[in-house]
């Protein structure tokens, strides 16, 4: 199943958002309850292209935005998706702010039956860093409260904290991981996923201030290895295996569809890790090329 834009408005203005403001300016009605139901049913019946991203992936669903929790019929629509996609893992991508409201969080947990997870983006270890990335003062406190709130509800769907790395927060990666360990010490209760930013939408528009090489991200991760080992479930997205330390390779996942990735023949053609590797994001290749890659000899 594909990435499904659940709702096109957002209450954050993240500098590395992969959407452009034109998306939020679209009429909300086309993401309304009825319209979303019609789209889902058309997709289920295989009636032509309905969703654009990850359309060929049948094994999971990602509900994206905007901010899905702001949908005016959020609970009704979520219940419908859960009912019509039995057994399909659903991941809700969120900034977590609405879950700061304990009643909202409890209602959500009652609807989001497994297999279900909530992936919440945390941009840094402090309001100074997080709010500068999210573009909204006070969002750090709400996101944090949202995570706390979900983790406190027995039987709540799985919580994943997503840290998207770019130039504005790479220097505080260690502090961000220490912050999570200090504030959420039961590391079996949630997953941490560290993602190298994608160059698309606002992150492309703001690229001068975000520009970060994969080798810089990988070096910061290597320096945090002892901290990373303390988490029960830790994942890395968008990292070529040759750039990360050997000990971290098992944590790397391939999440993008093949059409969004590349394996430069001069490097990857002679690498024994090719089959299990995410390669380079196409947009990354356009901006940085492949000189960082170090094929692992057969
Ligand atoms: S050389 Fe290519 S295939 Fe090999 S690890 Fe690096 S990116 Fe992956």
Boltz pocket constraint, residues with backbone or C-beta under 6 A from the ligand:
constraints:
  - pocket:
      binder: B
      contacts: [[A, 240], [A, 241], [A, 242], [A, 243], [A, 262], [A, 263], [A, 264], [A, 267], [A, 268], [A, 271], [A, 272], [A, 273], [A, 274], [A, 275], [A, 277], [A, 278], [A, 279], [A, 280], [A, 293], [A, 294], [A, 295], [A, 296]]
      max_distance: 6.0
